Amino acid sequence: MKLEHDLTCAEVVEIVTEYLEGGLSVLDRDRFEEHLAACRSCMTYLDQMRETISGLGALPQEELSPQLQAELVAAFRNWKAGG
């Protein structure tokens, strides 16, 4: 993914997983981090994602029902960052 402009909060939410997995280019990672430095809401969202991944990472995947997995994915897709 190549970003040609400053990021919006919606774009940060869209690429947060790619950021956490180290999948952004150096330029895009820098733009992501510049947005975080200026946006407390997105920084909070990133922290929440890290906590969620950390907490869920401790559970064996088979303990999450397909319904619960779908609900979690839908909840994160529908979350809107303020800021």
PyMOL Python script that loads the backbone (N, CA, C, O; Angstrom):
from pymol import cmd

cmd.read_pdbstr("""\
ATOM      1  N   MET A   1       0.851  -1.176   0.000  1.00  0.00           N
ATOM      2  CA  MET A   1       0.000   0.000   0.000  1.00  0.00           C
ATOM      3  C   MET A   1       0.891   1.231   0.000  1.00  0.00           C
ATOM      4  O   MET A   1       1.762   1.359   0.860  1.00  0.00           O
ATOM      5  N   LYS A   2       0.691   2.129  -0.938  1.00  0.00           N
ATOM      6  CA  LYS A   2       1.450   3.377  -1.002  1.00  0.00           C
ATOM      7  C   LYS A   2       0.483   4.520  -0.767  1.00  0.00           C
ATOM      8  O   LYS A   2      -0.492   4.688  -1.500  1.00  0.00           O
ATOM      9  N   LEU A   3       0.763   5.302   0.260  1.00  0.00           N
ATOM     10  CA  LEU A   3      -0.089   6.430   0.622  1.00  0.00           C
ATOM     11  C   LEU A   3       0.532   7.704   0.076  1.00  0.00           C
ATOM     12  O   LEU A   3       1.730   7.937   0.238  1.00  0.00           O
ATOM     13  N   GLU A   4      -0.278   8.526  -0.568  1.00  0.00           N
ATOM     14  CA  GLU A   4       0.233   9.722  -1.236  1.00  0.00           C
ATOM     15  C   GLU A   4      -0.037  11.011  -0.454  1.00  0.00           C
ATOM     16  O   GLU A   4       0.279  12.093  -0.949  1.00  0.00           O
ATOM     17  N   HIS A   5      -0.606  10.929   0.742  1.00  0.00           N
ATOM     18  CA  HIS A   5      -1.025  12.123   1.471  1.00  0.00           C
ATOM     19  C   HIS A   5      -0.980  11.847   2.963  1.00  0.00           C
ATOM     20  O   HIS A   5      -0.702  10.727   3.394  1.00  0.00           O
ATOM     21  N   ASP A   6      -1.259  12.890   3.752  1.00  0.00           N
ATOM     22  CA  ASP A   6      -1.378  12.690   5.191  1.00  0.00           C
ATOM     23  C   ASP A   6      -2.556  11.773   5.453  1.00  0.00           C
ATOM     24  O   ASP A   6      -3.555  11.816   4.735  1.00  0.00           O
ATOM     25  N   LEU A   7      -2.444  10.951   6.468  1.00  0.00           N
ATOM     26  CA  LEU A   7      -3.494   9.983   6.763  1.00  0.00           C
ATOM     27  C   LEU A   7      -4.655  10.607   7.510  1.00  0.00           C
ATOM     28  O   LEU A   7      -4.477  11.522   8.314  1.00  0.00           O
ATOM     29  N   THR A   8      -5.843  10.101   7.235  1.00  0.00           N
ATOM     30  CA  THR A   8      -7.027  10.439   8.019  1.00  0.00           C
ATOM     31  C   THR A   8      -7.183   9.376   9.098  1.00  0.00           C
ATOM     32  O   THR A   8      -6.546   8.324   9.034  1.00  0.00           O
ATOM     33  N   CYS A   9      -8.021   9.645  10.081  1.00  0.00           N
ATOM     34  CA  CYS A   9      -8.283   8.655  11.131  1.00  0.00           C
ATOM     35  C   CYS A   9      -8.853   7.371  10.523  1.00  0.00           C
ATOM     36  O   CYS A   9      -8.481   6.273  10.940  1.00  0.00           O
ATOM     37  N   ALA A  10      -9.735   7.497   9.559  1.00  0.00           N
ATOM     38  CA  ALA A  10     -10.326   6.313   8.920  1.00  0.00           C
ATOM     39  C   ALA A  10      -9.256   5.462   8.246  1.00  0.00           C
ATOM     40  O   ALA A  10      -9.327   4.234   8.289  1.00  0.00           O
ATOM     41  N   GLU A  11      -8.272   6.095   7.627  1.00  0.00           N
ATOM     42  CA  GLU A  11      -7.194   5.347   6.983  1.00  0.00           C
ATOM     43  C   GLU A  11      -6.314   4.651   8.017  1.00  0.00           C
ATOM     44  O   GLU A  11      -5.854   3.533   7.789  1.00  0.00           O
ATOM     45  N   VAL A  12      -6.081   5.303   9.145  1.00  0.00           N
ATOM     46  CA  VAL A  12      -5.302   4.677  10.213  1.00  0.00           C
ATOM     47  C   VAL A  12      -5.993   3.401  10.671  1.00  0.00           C
ATOM     48  O   VAL A  12      -5.353   2.359  10.809  1.00  0.00           O
ATOM     49  N   VAL A  13      -7.298   3.481  10.906  1.00  0.00           N
ATOM     50  CA  VAL A  13      -8.066   2.300  11.331  1.00  0.00           C
ATOM     51  C   VAL A  13      -7.973   1.206  10.273  1.00  0.00           C
ATOM     52  O   VAL A  13      -7.859   0.026  10.604  1.00  0.00           O
ATOM     53  N   GLU A  14      -8.022   1.591   9.017  1.00  0.00           N
ATOM     54  CA  GLU A  14      -7.990   0.625   7.915  1.00  0.00           C
ATOM     55  C   GLU A  14      -6.669  -0.129   7.825  1.00  0.00           C
ATOM     56  O   GLU A  14      -6.655  -1.304   7.458  1.00  0.00           O
ATOM     57  N   ILE A  15      -5.552   0.533   8.157  1.00  0.00           N
ATOM     58  CA  ILE A  15      -4.236  -0.099   7.967  1.00  0.00           C
ATOM     59  C   ILE A  15      -3.532  -0.451   9.277  1.00  0.00           C
ATOM     60  O   ILE A  15      -2.357  -0.818   9.264  1.00  0.00           O
ATOM     61  N   VAL A  16      -4.235  -0.343  10.405  1.00  0.00           N
ATOM     62  CA  VAL A  16      -3.579  -0.596  11.696  1.00  0.00           C
ATOM     63  C   VAL A  16      -3.018  -2.018  11.776  1.00  0.00           C
ATOM     64  O   VAL A  16      -1.929  -2.211  12.318  1.00  0.00           O
ATOM     65  N   THR A  17      -3.717  -2.993  11.261  1.00  0.00           N
ATOM     66  CA  THR A  17      -3.226  -4.370  11.311  1.00  0.00           C
ATOM     67  C   THR A  17      -1.952  -4.514  10.488  1.00  0.00           C
ATOM     68  O   THR A  17      -0.992  -5.156  10.914  1.00  0.00           O
ATOM     69  N   GLU A  18      -1.956  -3.912   9.311  1.00  0.00           N
ATOM     70  CA  GLU A  18      -0.760  -3.958   8.461  1.00  0.00           C
ATOM     71  C   GLU A  18       0.419  -3.298   9.181  1.00  0.00           C
ATOM     72  O   GLU A  18       1.548  -3.781   9.095  1.00  0.00           O
ATOM     73  N   TYR A  19       0.160  -2.201   9.887  1.00  0.00           N
ATOM     74  CA  TYR A  19       1.199  -1.536  10.674  1.00  0.00           C
ATOM     75  C   TYR A  19       1.724  -2.461  11.763  1.00  0.00           C
ATOM     76  O   TYR A  19       2.936  -2.624  11.910  1.00  0.00           O
ATOM     77  N   LEU A  20       0.821  -3.065  12.526  1.00  0.00           N
ATOM     78  CA  LEU A  20       1.219  -3.937  13.629  1.00  0.00           C
ATOM     79  C   LEU A  20       1.975  -5.172  13.149  1.00  0.00           C
ATOM     80  O   LEU A  20       2.818  -5.703  13.872  1.00  0.00           O
ATOM     81  N   GLU A  21       1.682  -5.624  11.951  1.00  0.00           N
ATOM     82  CA  GLU A  21       2.353  -6.801  11.392  1.00  0.00           C
ATOM     83  C   GLU A  21       3.636  -6.435  10.647  1.00  0.00           C
ATOM     84  O   GLU A  21       4.307  -7.314  10.106  1.00  0.00           O
ATOM     85  N   GLY A  22       3.984  -5.149  10.614  1.00  0.00           N
ATOM     86  CA  GLY A  22       5.208  -4.715   9.947  1.00  0.00           C
ATOM     87  C   GLY A  22       5.109  -4.720   8.435  1.00  0.00           C
ATOM     88  O   GLY A  22       6.122  -4.842   7.748  1.00  0.00           O
ATOM     89  N   GLY A  23       3.903  -4.589   7.910  1.00  0.00           N
ATOM     90  CA  GLY A  23       3.700  -4.690   6.468  1.00  0.00           C
ATOM     91  C   GLY A  23       3.714  -3.380   5.707  1.00  0.00           C
ATOM     92  O   GLY A  23       3.542  -3.382   4.489  1.00  0.00           O
ATOM     93  N   LEU A  24       3.915  -2.259   6.388  1.00  0.00           N
ATOM     94  CA  LEU A  24       3.936  -0.974   5.694  1.00  0.00           C
ATOM     95  C   LEU A  24       5.354  -0.644   5.231  1.00  0.00           C
ATOM     96  O   LEU A  24       6.334  -1.040   5.862  1.00  0.00           O
ATOM     97  N   SER A  25       5.444   0.077   4.135  1.00  0.00           N
ATOM     98  CA  SER A  25       6.746   0.567   3.688  1.00  0.00           C
ATOM     99  C   SER A  25       7.268   1.555   4.733  1.00  0.00           C
ATOM    100  O   SER A  25       6.514   2.012   5.592  1.00  0.00           O
ATOM    101  N   VAL A  26       8.534   1.875   4.658  1.00  0.00           N
ATOM    102  CA  VAL A  26       9.125   2.833   5.592  1.00  0.00           C
ATOM    103  C   VAL A  26       8.392   4.175   5.500  1.00  0.00           C
ATOM    104  O   VAL A  26       8.075   4.779   6.525  1.00  0.00           O
ATOM    105  N   LEU A  27       8.127   4.635   4.296  1.00  0.00           N
ATOM    106  CA  LEU A  27       7.432   5.911   4.103  1.00  0.00           C
ATOM    107  C   LEU A  27       6.030   5.870   4.700  1.00  0.00           C
ATOM    108  O   LEU A  27       5.628   6.796   5.405  1.00  0.00           O
ATOM    109  N   ASP A  28       5.291   4.814   4.425  1.00  0.00           N
ATOM    110  CA  ASP A  28       3.929   4.707   4.948  1.00  0.00           C
ATOM    111  C   ASP A  28       3.921   4.543   6.467  1.00  0.00           C
ATOM    112  O   ASP A  28       3.048   5.080   7.148  1.00  0.00           O
ATOM    113  N   ARG A  29       4.889   3.804   6.991  1.00  0.00           N
ATOM    114  CA  ARG A  29       5.000   3.668   8.449  1.00  0.00           C
ATOM    115  C   ARG A  29       5.266   5.029   9.083  1.00  0.00           C
ATOM    116  O   ARG A  29       4.689   5.360  10.119  1.00  0.00           O
ATOM    117  N   ASP A  30       6.145   5.820   8.457  1.00  0.00           N
ATOM    118  CA  ASP A  30       6.434   7.155   8.969  1.00  0.00           C
ATOM    119  C   ASP A  30       5.184   8.025   8.959  1.00  0.00           C
ATOM    120  O   ASP A  30       4.934   8.756   9.918  1.00  0.00           O
ATOM    121  N   ARG A  31       4.397   7.958   7.894  1.00  0.00           N
ATOM    122  CA  ARG A  31       3.153   8.736   7.823  1.00  0.00           C
ATOM    123  C   ARG A  31       2.167   8.280   8.896  1.00  0.00           C
ATOM    124  O   ARG A  31       1.498   9.100   9.526  1.00  0.00           O
ATOM    125  N   PHE A  32       2.084   6.972   9.096  1.00  0.00           N
ATOM    126  CA  PHE A  32       1.215   6.416  10.129  1.00  0.00           C
ATOM    127  C   PHE A  32       1.635   6.966  11.497  1.00  0.00           C
ATOM    128  O   PHE A  32       0.794   7.439  12.261  1.00  0.00           O
ATOM    129  N   GLU A  33       2.909   6.903  11.798  1.00  0.00           N
ATOM    130  CA  GLU A  33       3.409   7.352  13.088  1.00  0.00           C
ATOM    131  C   GLU A  33       3.301   8.868  13.260  1.00  0.00           C
ATOM    132  O   GLU A  33       3.099   9.349  14.375  1.00  0.00           O
ATOM    133  N   GLU A  34       3.431   9.625  12.169  1.00  0.00           N
ATOM    134  CA  GLU A  34       3.217  11.074  12.239  1.00  0.00           C
ATOM    135  C   GLU A  34       1.774  11.374  12.624  1.00  0.00           C
ATOM    136  O   GLU A  34       1.516  12.270  13.427  1.00  0.00           O
ATOM    137  N   HIS A  35       0.836  10.629  12.054  1.00  0.00           N
ATOM    138  CA  HIS A  35      -0.571  10.824  12.412  1.00  0.00           C
ATOM    139  C   HIS A  35      -0.786  10.493  13.886  1.00  0.00           C
ATOM    140  O   HIS A  35      -1.460  11.236  14.600  1.00  0.00           O
ATOM    141  N   LEU A  36      -0.218   9.389  14.339  1.00  0.00           N
ATOM    142  CA  LEU A  36      -0.365   9.004  15.747  1.00  0.00           C
ATOM    143  C   LEU A  36       0.168  10.080  16.686  1.00  0.00           C
ATOM    144  O   LEU A  36      -0.421  10.346  17.734  1.00  0.00           O
ATOM    145  N   ALA A  37       1.274  10.692  16.310  1.00  0.00           N
ATOM    146  CA  ALA A  37       1.886  11.712  17.162  1.00  0.00           C
ATOM    147  C   ALA A  37       0.971  12.920  17.340  1.00  0.00           C
ATOM    148  O   ALA A  37       1.064  13.628  18.342  1.00  0.00           O
ATOM    149  N   ALA A  38       0.093  13.157  16.376  1.00  0.00           N
ATOM    150  CA  ALA A  38      -0.793  14.321  16.422  1.00  0.00           C
ATOM    151  C   ALA A  38      -2.227  13.973  16.799  1.00  0.00           C
ATOM    152  O   ALA A  38      -3.046  14.876  16.975  1.00  0.00           O
ATOM    153  N   CYS A  39      -2.552  12.692  16.929  1.00  0.00           N
ATOM    154  CA  CYS A  39      -3.949  12.286  17.127  1.00  0.00           C
ATOM    155  C   CYS A  39      -4.062  11.332  18.314  1.00  0.00           C
ATOM    156  O   CYS A  39      -3.745  10.147  18.208  1.00  0.00           O
ATOM    157  N   ARG A  40      -4.508  11.856  19.416  1.00  0.00           N
ATOM    158  CA  ARG A  40      -4.641  11.048  20.630  1.00  0.00           C
ATOM    159  C   ARG A  40      -5.656   9.915  20.430  1.00  0.00           C
ATOM    160  O   ARG A  40      -5.455   8.818  20.951  1.00  0.00           O
ATOM    161  N   SER A  41      -6.732  10.160  19.692  1.00  0.00           N
ATOM    162  CA  SER A  41      -7.753   9.130  19.473  1.00  0.00           C
ATOM    163  C   SER A  41      -7.181   7.916  18.740  1.00  0.00           C
ATOM    164  O   SER A  41      -7.459   6.774  19.105  1.00  0.00           O
ATOM    165  N   CYS A  42      -6.395   8.168  17.723  1.00  0.00           N
ATOM    166  CA  CYS A  42      -5.808   7.049  16.971  1.00  0.00           C
ATOM    167  C   CYS A  42      -4.743   6.333  17.797  1.00  0.00           C
ATOM    168  O   CYS A  42      -4.581   5.119  17.674  1.00  0.00           O
ATOM    169  N   MET A  43      -4.022   7.062  18.627  1.00  0.00           N
ATOM    170  CA  MET A  43      -3.041   6.426  19.505  1.00  0.00           C
ATOM    171  C   MET A  43      -3.762   5.515  20.493  1.00  0.00           C
ATOM    172  O   MET A  43      -3.300   4.407  20.767  1.00  0.00           O
ATOM    173  N   THR A  44      -4.887   5.974  21.025  1.00  0.00           N
ATOM    174  CA  THR A  44      -5.693   5.152  21.924  1.00  0.00           C
ATOM    175  C   THR A  44      -6.188   3.908  21.199  1.00  0.00           C
ATOM    176  O   THR A  44      -6.154   2.810  21.753  1.00  0.00           O
ATOM    177  N   TYR A  45      -6.651   4.078  19.952  1.00  0.00           N
ATOM    178  CA  TYR A  45      -7.125   2.942  19.162  1.00  0.00           C
ATOM    179  C   TYR A  45      -6.000   1.929  18.952  1.00  0.00           C
ATOM    180  O   TYR A  45      -6.219   0.725  19.090  1.00  0.00           O
ATOM    181  N   LEU A  46      -4.813   2.401  18.622  1.00  0.00           N
ATOM    182  CA  LEU A  46      -3.672   1.504  18.428  1.00  0.00           C
ATOM    183  C   LEU A  46      -3.373   0.742  19.717  1.00  0.00           C
ATOM    184  O   LEU A  46      -3.131  -0.465  19.684  1.00  0.00           O
ATOM    185  N   ASP A  47      -3.388   1.437  20.842  1.00  0.00           N
ATOM    186  CA  ASP A  47      -3.157   0.773  22.132  1.00  0.00           C
ATOM    187  C   ASP A  47      -4.222  -0.292  22.403  1.00  0.00           C
ATOM    188  O   ASP A  47      -3.908  -1.377  22.892  1.00  0.00           O
ATOM    189  N   GLN A  48      -5.476   0.019  22.084  1.00  0.00           N
ATOM    190  CA  GLN A  48      -6.560  -0.951  22.277  1.00  0.00           C
ATOM    191  C   GLN A  48      -6.364  -2.178  21.383  1.00  0.00           C
ATOM    192  O   GLN A  48      -6.605  -3.307  21.811  1.00  0.00           O
ATOM    193  N   MET A  49      -5.935  -1.956  20.168  1.00  0.00           N
ATOM    194  CA  MET A  49      -5.684  -3.078  19.256  1.00  0.00           C
ATOM    195  C   MET A  49      -4.554  -3.951  19.788  1.00  0.00           C
ATOM    196  O   MET A  49      -4.647  -5.178  19.741  1.00  0.00           O
ATOM    197  N   ARG A  50      -3.502  -3.343  20.288  1.00  0.00           N
ATOM    198  CA  ARG A  50      -2.388  -4.108  20.850  1.00  0.00           C
ATOM    199  C   ARG A  50      -2.856  -4.935  22.048  1.00  0.00           C
ATOM    200  O   ARG A  50      -2.496  -6.105  22.176  1.00  0.00           O
ATOM    201  N   GLU A  51      -3.655  -4.327  22.921  1.00  0.00           N
ATOM    202  CA  GLU A  51      -4.172  -5.045  24.085  1.00  0.00           C
ATOM    203  C   GLU A  51      -5.071  -6.203  23.666  1.00  0.00           C
ATOM    204  O   GLU A  51      -4.992  -7.291  24.236  1.00  0.00           O
ATOM    205  N   THR A  52      -5.911  -5.973  22.687  1.00  0.00           N
ATOM    206  CA  THR A  52      -6.813  -7.017  22.198  1.00  0.00           C
ATOM    207  C   THR A  52      -6.022  -8.176  21.608  1.00  0.00           C
ATOM    208  O   THR A  52      -6.299  -9.339  21.904  1.00  0.00           O
ATOM    209  N   ILE A  53      -5.047  -7.861  20.780  1.00  0.00           N
ATOM    210  CA  ILE A  53      -4.216  -8.897  20.166  1.00  0.00           C
ATOM    211  C   ILE A  53      -3.465  -9.668  21.242  1.00  0.00           C
ATOM    212  O   ILE A  53      -3.370 -10.894  21.187  1.00  0.00           O
ATOM    213  N   SER A  54      -2.941  -8.952  22.205  1.00  0.00           N
ATOM    214  CA  SER A  54      -2.213  -9.598  23.290  1.00  0.00           C
ATOM    215  C   SER A  54      -3.128 -10.527  24.081  1.00  0.00           C
ATOM    216  O   SER A  54      -2.757 -11.663  24.375  1.00  0.00           O
ATOM    217  N   GLY A  55      -4.304 -10.055  24.421  1.00  0.00           N
ATOM    218  CA  GLY A  55      -5.258 -10.865  25.188  1.00  0.00           C
ATOM    219  C   GLY A  55      -5.773 -12.054  24.419  1.00  0.00           C
ATOM    220  O   GLY A  55      -5.846 -13.159  24.955  1.00  0.00           O
ATOM    221  N   LEU A  56      -6.130 -11.842  23.178  1.00  0.00           N
ATOM    222  CA  LEU A  56      -6.657 -12.937  22.367  1.00  0.00           C
ATOM    223  C   LEU A  56      -5.562 -13.898  21.947  1.00  0.00           C
ATOM    224  O   LEU A  56      -5.819 -15.080  21.719  1.00  0.00           O
ATOM    225  N   GLY A  57      -4.356 -13.397  21.846  1.00  0.00           N
ATOM    226  CA  GLY A  57      -3.239 -14.258  21.481  1.00  0.00           C
ATOM    227  C   GLY A  57      -2.967 -15.328  22.519  1.00  0.00           C
ATOM    228  O   GLY A  57      -2.350 -16.350  22.219  1.00  0.00           O
ATOM    229  N   ALA A  58      -3.428 -15.095  23.742  1.00  0.00           N
ATOM    230  CA  ALA A  58      -3.221 -16.061  24.810  1.00  0.00           C
ATOM    231  C   ALA A  58      -4.262 -17.179  24.786  1.00  0.00           C
ATOM    232  O   ALA A  58      -4.093 -18.194  25.462  1.00  0.00           O
ATOM    233  N   LEU A  59      -5.316 -17.007  24.031  1.00  0.00           N
ATOM    234  CA  LEU A  59      -6.370 -18.015  23.948  1.00  0.00           C
ATOM    235  C   LEU A  59      -6.141 -18.913  22.744  1.00  0.00           C
ATOM    236  O   LEU A  59      -5.832 -18.418  21.660  1.00  0.00           O
ATOM    237  N   PRO A  60      -6.283 -20.208  22.909  1.00  0.00           N
ATOM    238  CA  PRO A  60      -6.233 -21.068  21.734  1.00  0.00           C
ATOM    239  C   PRO A  60      -7.380 -20.714  20.785  1.00  0.00           C
ATOM    240  O   PRO A  60      -8.503 -20.482  21.232  1.00  0.00           O
ATOM    241  N   GLN A  61      -7.109 -20.671  19.504  1.00  0.00           N
ATOM    242  CA  GLN A  61      -8.114 -20.241  18.534  1.00  0.00           C
ATOM    243  C   GLN A  61      -9.391 -21.068  18.605  1.00  0.00           C
ATOM    244  O   GLN A  61     -10.482 -20.534  18.409  1.00  0.00           O
ATOM    245  N   GLU A  62      -9.272 -22.355  18.881  1.00  0.00           N
ATOM    246  CA  GLU A  62     -10.469 -23.192  18.914  1.00  0.00           C
ATOM    247  C   GLU A  62     -11.443 -22.799  20.013  1.00  0.00           C
ATOM    248  O   GLU A  62     -12.599 -23.222  19.982  1.00  0.00           O
ATOM    249  N   GLU A  63     -11.008 -21.998  20.987  1.00  0.00           N
ATOM    250  CA  GLU A  63     -11.904 -21.544  22.040  1.00  0.00           C
ATOM    251  C   GLU A  63     -12.829 -20.426  21.572  1.00  0.00           C
ATOM    252  O   GLU A  63     -13.815 -20.121  22.243  1.00  0.00           O
ATOM    253  N   LEU A  64     -12.527 -19.820  20.444  1.00  0.00           N
ATOM    254  CA  LEU A  64     -13.389 -18.785  19.899  1.00  0.00           C
ATOM    255  C   LEU A  64     -14.324 -19.413  18.875  1.00  0.00           C
ATOM    256  O   LEU A  64     -13.885 -19.965  17.866  1.00  0.00           O
ATOM    257  N   SER A  65     -15.609 -19.321  19.150  1.00  0.00           N
ATOM    258  CA  SER A  65     -16.583 -19.882  18.212  1.00  0.00           C
ATOM    259  C   SER A  65     -16.576 -19.056  16.927  1.00  0.00           C
ATOM    260  O   SER A  65     -16.188 -17.888  16.945  1.00  0.00           O
ATOM    261  N   PRO A  66     -17.001 -19.650  15.818  1.00  0.00           N
ATOM    262  CA  PRO A  66     -17.093 -18.880  14.568  1.00  0.00           C
ATOM    263  C   PRO A  66     -17.982 -17.650  14.729  1.00  0.00           C
ATOM    264  O   PRO A  66     -17.701 -16.605  14.141  1.00  0.00           O
ATOM    265  N   GLN A  67     -19.048 -17.763  15.516  1.00  0.00           N
ATOM    266  CA  GLN A  67     -19.937 -16.621  15.730  1.00  0.00           C
ATOM    267  C   GLN A  67     -19.206 -15.499  16.465  1.00  0.00           C
ATOM    268  O   GLN A  67     -19.325 -14.331  16.095  1.00  0.00           O
ATOM    269  N   LEU A  68     -18.451 -15.851  17.504  1.00  0.00           N
ATOM    270  CA  LEU A  68     -17.704 -14.848  18.258  1.00  0.00           C
ATOM    271  C   LEU A  68     -16.623 -14.212  17.387  1.00  0.00           C
ATOM    272  O   LEU A  68     -16.404 -13.003  17.454  1.00  0.00           O
ATOM    273  N   GLN A  69     -15.959 -15.008  16.584  1.00  0.00           N
ATOM    274  CA  GLN A  69     -14.954 -14.460  15.678  1.00  0.00           C
ATOM    275  C   GLN A  69     -15.589 -13.443  14.740  1.00  0.00           C
ATOM    276  O   GLN A  69     -15.041 -12.360  14.535  1.00  0.00           O
ATOM    277  N   ALA A  70     -16.750 -13.785  14.166  1.00  0.00           N
ATOM    278  CA  ALA A  70     -17.451 -12.880  13.247  1.00  0.00           C
ATOM    279  C   ALA A  70     -17.881 -11.602  13.963  1.00  0.00           C
ATOM    280  O   ALA A  70     -17.787 -10.513  13.398  1.00  0.00           O
ATOM    281  N   GLU A  71     -18.350 -11.731  15.199  1.00  0.00           N
ATOM    282  CA  GLU A  71     -18.770 -10.556  15.966  1.00  0.00           C
ATOM    283  C   GLU A  71     -17.588  -9.637  16.262  1.00  0.00           C
ATOM    284  O   GLU A  71     -17.719  -8.416  16.177  1.00  0.00           O
ATOM    285  N   LEU A  72     -16.435 -10.209  16.609  1.00  0.00           N
ATOM    286  CA  LEU A  72     -15.248  -9.393  16.876  1.00  0.00           C
ATOM    287  C   LEU A  72     -14.781  -8.666  15.617  1.00  0.00           C
ATOM    288  O   LEU A  72     -14.450  -7.481  15.665  1.00  0.00           O
ATOM    289  N   VAL A  73     -14.755  -9.369  14.511  1.00  0.00           N
ATOM    290  CA  VAL A  73     -14.339  -8.741  13.253  1.00  0.00           C
ATOM    291  C   VAL A  73     -15.296  -7.612  12.899  1.00  0.00           C
ATOM    292  O   VAL A  73     -14.858  -6.531  12.508  1.00  0.00           O
ATOM    293  N   ALA A  74     -16.604  -7.852  13.033  1.00  0.00           N
ATOM    294  CA  ALA A  74     -17.597  -6.822  12.719  1.00  0.00           C
ATOM    295  C   ALA A  74     -17.456  -5.623  13.650  1.00  0.00           C
ATOM    296  O   ALA A  74     -17.584  -4.479  13.214  1.00  0.00           O
ATOM    297  N   ALA A  75     -17.195  -5.878  14.924  1.00  0.00           N
ATOM    298  CA  ALA A  75     -17.047  -4.782  15.876  1.00  0.00           C
ATOM    299  C   ALA A  75     -15.886  -3.878  15.500  1.00  0.00           C
ATOM    300  O   ALA A  75     -16.008  -2.655  15.577  1.00  0.00           O
ATOM    301  N   PHE A  76     -14.760  -4.458  15.095  1.00  0.00           N
ATOM    302  CA  PHE A  76     -13.611  -3.634  14.723  1.00  0.00           C
ATOM    303  C   PHE A  76     -13.825  -2.944  13.385  1.00  0.00           C
ATOM    304  O   PHE A  76     -13.344  -1.828  13.187  1.00  0.00           O
ATOM    305  N   ARG A  77     -14.524  -3.570  12.480  1.00  0.00           N
ATOM    306  CA  ARG A  77     -14.793  -2.912  11.187  1.00  0.00           C
ATOM    307  C   ARG A  77     -15.711  -1.720  11.363  1.00  0.00           C
ATOM    308  O   ARG A  77     -15.601  -0.737  10.632  1.00  0.00           O
ATOM    309  N   ASN A  78     -16.608  -1.797  12.317  1.00  0.00           N
ATOM    310  CA  ASN A  78     -17.605  -0.739  12.517  1.00  0.00           C
ATOM    311  C   ASN A  78     -17.152   0.331  13.495  1.00  0.00           C
ATOM    312  O   ASN A  78     -17.835   1.341  13.664  1.00  0.00           O
ATOM    313  N   TRP A  79     -16.004   0.127  14.147  1.00  0.00           N
ATOM    314  CA  TRP A  79     -15.523   1.106  15.103  1.00  0.00           C
ATOM    315  C   TRP A  79     -15.063   2.349  14.358  1.00  0.00           C
ATOM    316  O   TRP A  79     -14.360   2.256  13.352  1.00  0.00           O
ATOM    317  N   LYS A  80     -15.453   3.484  14.846  1.00  0.00           N
ATOM    318  CA  LYS A  80     -15.050   4.739  14.198  1.00  0.00           C
ATOM    319  C   LYS A  80     -14.192   5.532  15.162  1.00  0.00           C
ATOM    320  O   LYS A  80     -14.586   5.794  16.298  1.00  0.00           O
ATOM    321  N   ALA A  81     -13.029   5.903  14.700  1.00  0.00           N
ATOM    322  CA  ALA A  81     -12.123   6.703  15.530  1.00  0.00           C
ATOM    323  C   ALA A  81     -12.568   8.157  15.502  1.00  0.00           C
ATOM    324  O   ALA A  81     -12.896   8.693  14.444  1.00  0.00           O
ATOM    325  N   GLY A  82     -12.578   8.771  16.632  1.00  0.00           N
ATOM    326  CA  GLY A  82     -12.837  10.202  16.685  1.00  0.00           C
ATOM    327  C   GLY A  82     -11.511  10.930  16.559  1.00  0.00           C
ATOM    328  O   GLY A  82     -10.492  10.480  17.082  1.00  0.00           O
ATOM    329  N   GLY A  83     -11.532  12.021  15.886  1.00  0.00           N
ATOM    330  CA  GLY A  83     -10.267  12.765  15.823  1.00  0.00           C
ATOM    331  C   GLY A  83      -9.878  13.139  14.462  1.00  0.00           C
ATOM    332  O   GLY A  83      -8.837  13.767  14.268  1.00  0.00           O
TER     333      GLY A  83
END
""", "prot")
cmd.dss("prot")
cmd.show_as("cartoon", "prot")
cmd.util.cbc("prot")
cmd.orient("prot")
